[in-house]
Amino acid sequence: MALTWIDVLGYLASASVLATFSMRTMISLRITALVSNVLFLVFGALAHVYPVMLLHLVLLPVNAASLLRLCRTSDVPSERRSETILRMTR
């Protein structure tokens, strides 16, 4: 049985969840979680796996709100915040 591109998308989404466990900061964890949410939303819709899609539809705003809260309370000056966030995700 050959893998379809939808299967590959599902594996990428799963790998992104695994990647969240290796993040060193909460900001990079939330960014990775958002990527995971988007990948699983697309996978769930295309593969007709609606419970997965619904779960990540709920988790997406939770992770986005948490990331915004972290960025607002960060002691990094606002003009350097996006640069710092990008550096943390590498």
C-alpha positions as CSV (number, residue, x, y, z in Angstrom):
1,M,0.0,0.0,0.0
2,A,1.5,3.3,-1.1
3,L,1.4,6.4,1.0
4,T,-0.7,9.3,-0.2
5,W,0.2,12.9,0.3
6,I,-2.6,13.0,2.9
7,D,-0.8,10.2,4.8
8,V,2.4,12.2,4.6
9,L,0.7,15.2,6.0
10,G,-0.6,13.2,8.9
11,Y,2.9,11.9,9.6
12,L,4.2,15.5,9.5
13,A,1.5,16.6,11.8
14,S,2.4,13.8,14.2
15,A,6.1,14.7,14.0
16,S,5.3,18.3,14.9
17,V,3.6,17.1,18.1
18,L,6.7,15.1,18.9
19,A,8.8,18.2,18.2
20,T,6.8,20.2,20.9
21,F,8.3,17.9,23.5
22,S,11.8,19.0,22.6
23,M,11.2,22.8,22.9
24,R,13.3,24.6,25.4
25,T,11.0,27.7,25.8
26,M,7.3,28.1,26.1
27,I,7.3,30.5,23.2
28,S,8.9,28.0,20.8
29,L,6.6,25.3,22.2
30,R,3.5,27.4,21.5
31,I,4.7,28.2,18.0
32,T,5.4,24.5,17.3
33,A,2.0,23.6,18.7
34,L,0.3,26.2,16.4
35,V,2.0,24.6,13.4
36,S,0.9,21.2,14.7
37,N,-2.7,22.5,15.0
38,V,-2.8,23.8,11.5
39,L,-1.3,20.6,10.0
40,F,-3.8,18.4,12.0
41,L,-6.7,20.7,10.9
42,V,-5.8,20.2,7.3
43,F,-5.1,16.5,7.7
44,G,-8.4,16.0,9.6
45,A,-10.4,17.8,7.0
46,L,-8.8,16.0,4.0
47,A,-8.8,12.6,5.6
48,H,-12.3,13.0,7.0
49,V,-11.1,12.4,10.5
50,Y,-13.4,14.9,12.1
51,P,-12.6,14.3,15.8
52,V,-9.0,15.1,15.1
53,M,-10.0,18.2,13.2
54,L,-12.4,19.3,16.0
55,L,-9.7,18.8,18.7
56,H,-7.2,21.0,16.8
57,L,-9.9,23.6,16.0
58,V,-10.3,24.0,19.7
59,L,-6.6,23.9,20.5
60,L,-5.6,26.4,17.9
61,P,-7.1,29.5,19.7
62,V,-5.9,28.1,23.0
63,N,-2.3,28.0,21.8
64,A,-2.6,31.4,20.0
65,A,-3.9,33.1,23.1
66,S,-1.2,31.5,25.2
67,L,1.5,32.7,22.7
68,L,0.1,36.2,22.7
69,R,0.0,36.3,26.5
70,L,3.6,35.1,26.6
71,C,4.7,37.7,24.1
72,R,2.9,40.5,26.0
73,T,4.4,39.6,29.4
74,S,7.9,38.9,28.0
75,D,10.6,41.2,29.2
76,V,11.9,41.6,25.7
77,P,11.4,45.1,24.3
78,S,8.5,45.1,21.8
79,E,10.6,46.2,18.8
80,R,12.8,43.1,19.3
81,R,10.1,40.6,20.2
82,S,9.5,39.1,16.7
83,E,13.3,38.8,16.2
84,T,13.6,37.0,19.6
85,I,10.7,34.7,18.8
86,L,12.2,33.7,15.5
87,R,15.6,33.1,17.1
88,M,14.0,30.9,19.8
89,T,12.3,28.6,17.2
90,R,15.5,27.7,15.5
